[in-house]
Amino acid sequence: MPFVSITRLKVKSILYLIPFMRANEASVKQLQITSGFLSGKELVDKGLTFWTLTIWEDGDKMKTFRNSVAHRNAMQNLPYWCCEASYFHWTEESGVLPDWSTASARLIEEGKITKVRKPTSNQLSNSFPPIKWKKMERVFSSEK
């Protein structure tokens, strides 16, 4: 059954934006060539907040990407670069990538936090605001 993953990351300072974006681009390149990736998109929201939404053939395919060198390198720096980080996964019978409103609501209601070194009060309470700005969206597709 298709597997959906949504993440929300808030970069804590503009000083971390360039290394964060480099790591993001390396992860995107890996994402698009990973077997089992169906489609995805990312959104840059207000306040240096980055949302990523992907759909996979199954959870094992997503885990293959998650364990890739590019993604692993980004995740090792995430606690230093970000002050908020959360994710949520679920299966989606339709096989269609959900819209931002649906997916972000699931993350806000059911999401899990990822450890960061200097968390905000939102991170500590696992309580994040909804998406505020949808003007900077990028769509990903498989390169196969």
Secondary structure, 3 states (H helix, E strand, C coil): CCEEEEEEEEECCHHHHHHHHHHHHHHHHHHHHCCCEEEEEEEEECCCEEEEEEEECCHHHHHHHHCCHHHHHHHHHHHHHEEEEEEEEEECCCCCCCCHHHHHHHHHHHCEECCCCCCCHHHHHCCCCCCCCCCEEEEEECCC
